[in-house]
Amino acid sequence: MFFKKKSQSPDVVILINESEIRELPVDNETEEAVSAGGLSLPKADAEVRYFPSGGRAFIFGCTPTYLAECENVARLEQSTVLRNLFDYGSTGKTANIQFYVMMAVLIITIFLLRG
């Protein structure tokens, strides 16, 4: 009653290969990739279709080696060390403090050399 369930995205990933078709709900989506069922699939490889009731279907034609590589990419993104490497543009406060300290030392050095 007090807690709302997290609404799931109406988006799905459809994997089509020679012998089967699999449909997986989308877990997470970024600008470059779609995560579903332990796979990280690049959006560039997807064919996107829209449902009349709302939501999207990301359709991928895949081979077993393609799926294995997508699983490897998903594992790499989940590791904590590499997760920080994928966070482009986000800088911590310590990096900003180091920059300001270096600028202050540089300015003080310039004033000492001029005087």
N, C-alpha and C positions, 0 to 999 in steps of 0.2 A: 504494500500500500504506500509506504513512504519512499521506497526505492523503486525507481523506474528501471526496467530492463533496457539494456543498451540495444537500441534498434539496429538491426542488421541492415547492411546495404542491400538494395535490390539488385545490385550488379552481380554477375556471374562470369566465371571463366569457363569456356568450353574448349576442351582439348580433343582434337580429332587426329587419329592416326589410322593406319591401314585396317586394324582389327577391332577398334572400339572407339566410343565417344564417351568422354567423362565430363560431368558438369560439377564445378566446384564453386562455392560462394567466395566472394572477394573478402579477404581478411583486412587488407590494407592497400592503399593506393597512393603513389607518389606521382610526380610529374613524369618520371621516366619508366616506372615499373608498376606492376600489379602483383600483389602477394596473395596466393590462394593455395590452401592445402599443402603448406610447406615448400611451395615453389615461388621463386621470384622471376616473373616473366616480363620481358621488356615490352613496353607499349608499342614500340616501333614495329614489332613482329605481329601485332594483333590486327585483326579485322574487326571493327566495332560496329555492332548493330544495336538498335534501340527497340525496347519492348513498348507496345502501345500503352500498357498500363504503367509505364515508368521503369526506369532502370536500363542498364546496358549489358550487352553480352560481348565479352572480349573473346574472339574466336581465334584459336591457334592451331595450325597444322603442325604436328610434332612427330618426332622420332624418339626412340628410347635414349639415344645419346643427347638429344636436345633436352629431354626431361632431366637426365642426370646432371647436365651442366646447370640447369635452372635450380636444381636442389643444392648444388655446390654453391652457387651464388647466394641463395637464401641462407645457407649456413654461415657463409662469410659475413654477410650483413648483420647476422645476429651476434657475432662475437663482439665482445665489448671493446676490444682494441680497434678493430676495423670499423665498428659502428661510429666511433668518434672521427675516423677518417672520412666517412661518408657525410658528416655534418659540415658541409662547406658553408662558409660565411658566419658560422656561429663561433664567436670568440669568447673566452672566459674573461673575467675581470682581472685575473692575474696578468694576462697578456697586455691589457691596457695599462696597468700600473707599471709594468716593466718599460713600456714605451715612454710614459711620462717621466719616469726616473732617468732614463737615458737622455731625454730631451733636456731635463734640468741640469744634468751633469755637463752636457754639451754647451749649454748657455753659460754656466758658471765658468767653464774652461775658457770660453771665448772672452768673457769679461776679465778673467785673470791674465790672459795673454796680452790683451790690449792695454791693461793698466800697468 
